[in-house]
Amino acid sequence: MGRLIVIEGLDGSGKATLTARLVQALRGGGARVATLAFPRYDADVHAELARDALYGRLGDLADSVHGMAVLFALDRRDAAPALRDLLSSHDVVLVDRYVASNAAYNAARLEQGAGGEVVRWVHDLEIARFGIPVPDHQLLLATERSVAAARAQRRAATDPGRDRDAYESDDSLQARTDAVYRELAAQSWLSPWTVLEGEVDPNALAARITGP
C-alpha cells in the first residue's frame, strides 16, 4: 500500500508548484507517484455546487459553515474508492488539499481554534463516518500571507476564469486559517506534519516523507 501525502496551505501558497517538484524528485528516485487535488470542481457535483456557492450563485448557501463543509466532504467521499485504488498501485499519492483544509477554513470561519467543535465535527464526518483514507504525512506550506495573497491576486488577473472566490478574497479569513493550520500541524492532527518555511529542497523532502 502506498503512502498518502497531503499538501496543505493558503490559497496562493504554492501547493501546485510543490506538488510538481515533489513528483519529479520522487519519480527520479524510482517511486511510482500519482496526484490528486481537491476540491475536484470539474469532476464532482458536490465540489461544483460548492464553487457556485462561493461565487454567489446559490443564494445564501455559502453563509452556512456546516453546509459548505458537507459539500467539500462529499467530494472526498466520492473520490475515496479511486484514491484507494491509487494507493494500491503507487508508492506515493500526493494530494493537494484534504480533510485538514475543511477543518482549518471552517474553524477560521467560526473563529475557533484547532481544538474547537468544528474540527472535531469534520473529523467525525470525514474520517469516522465517511471512512476516507487517513494521511500518512501532511505538509504545511507556511508561505507568508502577503506573498500568498499577491500570488492569488496575480492568478486572478491573468486567468479570466480564475477570479478569487469568497474565501480567497477575505484577507481576515486567510489570516485566521493560517493560524489554525499551524495549530493542527503542532498537534499532529490525523498524522505527523512537516511545516515548510522558506526554500524547499524537493529531493530532501522526498526522502523524508518516504523514509521509515
ABEGO torsion letter per residue (X at the ends): XBBBBBBBEBBGAGAAAAAAAAAAAAAAAGBBBBBBBOBBAAABAAAAAAAAAAAGAAEAAAABAAAAAAAAAAAAAAAAAAAAAAAAABABBBBBEBAAAAAAAAAAAAGBBAABAAAAAAAAAAAAAAGBBBBABBBBBBBBAAAAAAAAAAAAAABAAABBBAAAABAAAAAAAAAAAAAAAAAGBGBBBBBBBEBBBAAAAAAAAABX
